[in-house]
Amino acid sequence: MKKYDAIIIGSGQAGTPLARRLAGKGWKVAIIERQYTGGTCINYGCTPTKAMVASAKNAFQARRASEYGITVGTVSVNLPALIARKNKIVTDFRSSTERSLVSIANIELIYGEAFFSGPKQVTISLKEGGKTTCTAEYIFINTGGRTAVPAIEGLQNVPYLTSTTILDAVSIPAHLLIIGGSYIALEFGQMFRRYGSQVTILEHSPRFLPKEDEDIADEMKRILTEEGITIHLGVAIQKVAQDTNNTVTITIIIDGKEQIITGSTLLLAAGRVPNTDQLQLHETGVETDERGYIKVNDRLETAVPGIYALGDVKGGPAFTHISYNDYLVVFKNLVDHANISVTKRMVPYCMFTDPELGRVGMNEEEAKKSGLNFKVAKLPMAYVARGVETGETRGLMKAIVDVDTKKILGVGILGAQGGELMSLLQIAMLGDITYEQLRENIFSHPTYSESINNLFMALDNH
């Protein structure tokens, strides 16, 4: 049995930098990867999807060329070329990650399926065949998650795509039916609509984007609907089937009435589940919740001292930047003897539709529940000079501010460069900069950033 100082299961956005940093401190580290280095982000998530979103954006803009005084011919999407571009980007990122691991002393990269075979004992079914067993005082689980497959009658007999398999679609679907209406569904829905598919989204919730304020959600729905996407809310799916012509049929109930929706292709985007079912966690005493997510404390340690869970596998916000920050929390607490809790961190996120939605801090609904004395600043993107000049006027900016302290409590920006603008305001929140300071600050003209002046000037009317 091989003994290491640390075993890391999964080479995602927490596992990989953690391995590098621990090895740099002299720890002997084994990092185990089932398939590809880089985790979901590089291989199936952020990197490939944003590459494909960029292609969809270019197709959309090309069709709008006449709005800018430009004449172009017929716009068509070359899907094989698009996929090849995406694959090259992914392969480059993945290879770079692998090189960074194998080139560092004290790291052993092992390809295979890992599972616990005893307390702090991990057995690996090696990719090249055979098994090996290792042990360490510290074990870090960074195995991520995968698409949830809902229990729907007939689904087992109908071919379907997931957010992973659709990345290598061999043709553009004539009519893409999407079960789910959250971020993955909307990004892929808009993407394939711009590629040329008819798109129908079926969402169980009676409210669109229920985690967002209604004005933000309504504007997003309007944008997607104007692009030709059909969105059904409050949907109860009864069954799915496929006929001899390969047409997918979904039987749904909306407002108590049964309807039949048909299309060519089915995409599942109704949530994700953690990759814990193959780990045999019972062998080591690590506990999970009813959905299979690993239970951790505010330092990311499991019920077993010395075993930690990082990233999506522990539940909570499933974002790459959270996974990366998890590594920082664990490393600093273990090696630098810090006392960092994950409960105190500010969690931003973006939805990479076009326009983007960037969010951080409280939204208006949360502010109302908090009992704080607050005001809301809003500015349509149509009032942003840079947006008008570039033809990017869809969406709105919104900020929640504390009336007493003048500090920013939260930001939601649906618009061009929404993620970047949100990040700029997040920095202001971290630095306790007041909205009055931002309102009177000099920003370069003409930029999207200068709209922050006007956003907070809107509060003068309150």
Residue pairs with C-beta under 8 A, 6 or more apart in sequence:
1 121
1 133
1 134
1 135
2 30
2 132
2 133
2 134
2 135
3 134
3 135
3 136
4 27
4 28
4 29
4 30
4 108
4 134
4 135
4 136
5 22
5 27
5 28
5 29
5 136
5 137
5 138
6 19
6 22
6 27
6 28
6 29
6 30
6 136
6 137
6 138
6 139
6 140
7 29
7 30
7 31
7 32
7 122
7 134
7 135
7 136
7 138
7 139
7 140
8 15
8 18
8 19
8 29
8 30
8 31
8 32
8 139
8 140
8 142
9 15
9 32
9 114
9 122
9 139
9 140
9 141
9 142
9 143
9 279
10 32
10 33
10 34
10 39
10 141
10 142
10 143
10 144
10 275
10 311
10 313
11 19
11 31
11 32
11 33
11 37
11 38
11 39
11 97
11 101
11 109
11 142
12 38
12 39
12 40
12 41
12 142
12 143
12 144
12 311
12 323
13 38
13 39
13 41
13 311
13 320
13 323
13 324
13 327
14 140
14 142
14 310
14 311
14 323
14 324
14 326
14 327
14 330
15 31
15 39
15 140
15 142
15 310
15 311
15 327
16 31
16 37
16 38
16 39
16 97
16 100
16 101
17 324
17 327
18 140
18 142
18 310
18 327
18 330
18 331
19 29
19 31
19 101
19 104
19 107
20 100
20 101
20 104
20 107
21 327
21 331
21 335
22 29
22 106
22 331
22 335
23 29
23 104
23 105
23 106
23 107
24 104
24 106
25 335
26 106
27 106
28 106
29 106
29 107
29 108
30 107
30 108
30 110
30 134
30 136
31 101
31 107
31 108
31 109
31 110
32 110
32 111
32 112
32 114
32 122
32 124
33 109
33 110
33 111
34 111
34 112
34 113
34 114
34 143
35 43
35 111
36 42
36 43
36 94
37 94
37 97
37 98
37 101
37 109
38 47
38 93
38 94
38 97
39 45
39 142
39 144
39 311
39 323
40 144
40 145
40 312
40 320
41 47
41 320
41 323
42 90
42 93
42 94
42 97
43 90
43 94
44 163
44 164
44 167
45 163
45 320
46 320
47 89
47 90
47 93
48 86
48 87
48 89
48 90
48 167
49 163
49 167
49 187
49 188
49 191
49 352
50 352
51 85
51 86
51 89
51 90
52 82
52 86
52 167
52 191
53 187
53 191
53 352
53 354
55 77
55 82
55 85
55 86
56 190
56 191
56 192
56 194
56 195
56 354
57 194
57 354
59 75
59 77
59 194
59 195
60 194
60 354
62 72
62 75
63 75
64 391
65 71
65 72
67 391
68 391
77 172
77 195
77 196
79 169
79 170
79 171
79 172
79 195
83 167
83 168
83 169
86 167
98 109
101 107
101 109
102 109
110 124
110 126
110 132
111 126
111 127
111 128
112 124
112 125
112 126
112 127
112 132
113 124
113 125
113 278
114 122
114 123
114 124
114 279
115 122
115 123
115 125
115 278
115 279
115 280
115 283
116 122
116 123
116 279
116 280
116 281
116 282
116 283
116 284
116 286
117 123
117 133
117 280
117 283
118 283
118 284
119 283
119 284
119 285
119 304
120 135
120 136
120 137
120 139
120 284
120 304
120 306
120 307
121 133
121 134
121 135
121 283
121 284
122 133
122 134
122 135
122 136
122 139
123 131
123 132
123 133
124 131
124 132
124 133
124 134
125 131
126 132
137 306
138 306
138 307
138 308
138 334
139 306
139 307
139 308
140 307
140 308
140 309
140 310
140 330
141 279
141 286
141 294
141 302
141 307
141 308
141 309
141 310
141 313
142 309
142 310
142 311
142 313
142 323
143 274
143 275
143 276
143 279
143 313
144 274
144 275
144 311
144 312
144 313
145 272
145 273
145 274
145 275
145 312
145 313
145 318
146 162
146 164
146 272
146 273
146 275
147 162
147 163
147 164
147 268
147 269
147 271
147 272
147 273
148 268
148 270
148 271
148 272
148 273
149 155
149 268
150 179
150 237
150 268
150 270
150 271
152 179
152 237
152 239
152 240
153 238
153 239
153 240
154 239
154 240
154 241
155 240
157 241
157 242
158 240
158 241
158 242
158 248
158 266
159 242
159 266
160 266
160 267
160 268
161 169
161 265
161 266
161 267
161 268
162 267
162 268
162 269
163 184
163 188
163 267
163 269
166 188
166 267
172 192
172 195
172 196
172 197
173 192
173 197
173 263
173 264
173 265
174 197
174 198
174 263
174 264
174 265
175 197
175 198
175 199
175 200
175 262
175 263
175 264
175 265
176 188
176 189
176 192
176 197
176 198
176 199
176 200
176 263
176 264
176 265
176 267
177 200
177 202
177 248
177 250
177 261
177 263
177 265
177 266
177 267
178 185
178 188
178 189
178 199
178 200
178 201
178 202
178 267
178 269
179 185
179 202
179 237
179 250
179 266
179 267
179 268
179 269
179 270
180 201
180 202
180 203
180 204
180 268
180 269
180 270
180 271
181 201
181 202
181 203
181 204
181 205
181 208
181 209
181 231
181 233
182 203
182 209
182 269
182 271
183 351
184 269
185 201
185 203
185 267
185 269
185 270
186 201
186 220
186 224
186 351
186 353
187 351
187 352
187 353
188 267
188 269
189 199
189 201
189 224
189 229
190 199
190 224
190 227
190 229
190 353
190 354
192 199
193 199
193 227
193 228
193 229
194 227
197 265
198 228
198 230
198 263
199 228
199 229
199 230
200 229
200 230
200 231
200 232
200 261
200 263
201 229
201 230
201 231
201 232
202 232
202 235
202 237
202 250
202 252
202 261
203 231
203 232
203 233
203 234
203 235
204 234
204 235
204 236
204 237
204 270
205 233
205 234
206 233
206 234
207 214
207 217
207 233
208 217
208 218
208 220
208 221
208 231
208 233
209 216
209 217
209 220
209 221
210 217
212 220
212 357
212 359
212 363
212 412
213 363
213 364
213 365
213 398
213 412
215 378
215 396
215 398
216 357
216 363
216 396
216 398
216 412
216 414
219 394
219 395
219 396
219 414
220 353
220 357
220 414
221 231
223 353
223 355
223 394
223 395
224 231
224 353
225 231
232 252
232 254
232 261
234 254
234 255
235 252
235 253
235 254
236 252
236 253
236 254
237 250
237 251
237 252
238 251
238 252
238 253
238 258
239 250
239 251
240 248
240 249
240 250
240 251
240 266
241 248
241 249
241 251
242 248
242 249
243 249
246 264
247 262
247 263
247 264
248 262
248 263
248 264
248 265
248 266
249 260
249 261
249 262
250 260
250 261
250 262
250 263
250 266
251 258
251 259
251 260
252 258
252 259
252 260
252 261
253 259
272 312
272 318
273 291
273 292
274 288
274 291
274 292
274 293
274 294
274 312
274 313
274 314
274 315
275 313
276 288
276 292
276 293
276 294
276 313
277 292
279 286
281 287
281 288
281 294
284 304
284 307
285 303
285 304
286 294
286 295
286 302
286 303
286 304
286 307
286 309
287 294
287 295
287 302
287 303
288 294
288 295
289 295
289 315
291 315
293 313
293 314
293 315
294 302
294 309
294 313
294 314
294 315
295 302
295 303
295 314
296 302
296 308
296 309
296 314
298 341
298 342
298 343
299 329
299 330
299 333
299 340
299 341
299 342
300 308
300 309
300 310
300 314
300 326
300 329
300 330
300 342
301 307
301 308
302 308
302 309
308 330
310 323
310 326
310 327
310 330
311 322
311 323
311 326
312 318
312 323
314 326
316 322
317 347
317 349
319 347
319 349
321 348
322 347
325 342
325 345
326 342
328 340
329 340
329 341
329 342
332 338
332 340
333 339
333 340
346 360
346 361
346 426
346 429
346 430
347 360
348 358
348 359
348 360
348 422
348 423
348 426
349 358
349 359
349 360
350 356
350 357
350 358
350 359
350 418
350 419
350 422
351 357
352 419
355 381
355 392
355 394
355 395
355 414
355 415
355 416
355 418
356 413
356 414
356 415
356 416
356 417
356 418
356 419
357 412
357 413
357 414
357 418
358 411
358 412
358 413
358 418
358 419
358 420
358 421
358 422
358 423
359 410
359 411
359 412
359 413
359 422
360 410
360 411
360 422
360 425
360 426
360 429
361 400
361 408
361 409
361 410
361 411
361 426
361 429
362 370
362 400
362 409
362 410
363 400
363 410
363 412
364 376
364 398
364 400
366 410
367 374
367 400
367 409
367 410
372 402
372 409
373 402
373 403
373 404
374 400
374 401
374 402
374 403
374 409
375 400
375 401
375 403
375 459
375 462
376 398
376 399
376 400
376 401
377 397
377 398
377 399
377 400
377 401
377 435
377 455
377 456
377 458
377 459
378 396
378 397
378 398
378 455
378 458
379 396
379 397
379 398
379 451
379 454
379 455
379 458
380 393
380 395
380 396
380 397
381 387
381 392
381 393
381 394
381 395
381 396
381 397
381 414
381 415
381 416
382 388
382 393
383 451
383 454
384 393
384 397
384 415
384 448
384 451
384 454
385 445
385 446
385 450
385 451
386 392
386 446
386 447
386 448
386 450
386 451
387 393
387 415
387 416
387 448
387 451
389 446
390 416
392 415
392 416
394 414
394 415
394 416
395 413
395 414
395 415
395 416
395 418
396 413
396 414
396 415
397 411
397 412
397 413
397 414
397 415
397 421
397 451
397 455
398 411
398 412
398 413
399 408
399 410
399 411
399 412
399 425
399 435
399 455
399 456
400 408
400 409
400 410
400 411
401 407
401 408
401 409
401 435
401 456
401 459
402 408
402 409
405 434
406 434
406 435
406 436
407 429
407 432
407 433
407 434
407 435
408 425
408 428
408 429
408 433
408 434
408 435
408 438
411 422
411 425
411 426
411 429
412 422
413 419
413 421
413 422
413 425
415 421
415 448
416 448
417 448
420 448
421 448
421 449
421 451
421 452
424 449
424 452
425 438
425 452
428 438
435 456
435 459
436 456
438 452
438 453
438 456
439 452
439 453
439 456
439 457
439 459
440 453
441 452
441 453
443 449
443 450
443 452
443 453
444 450
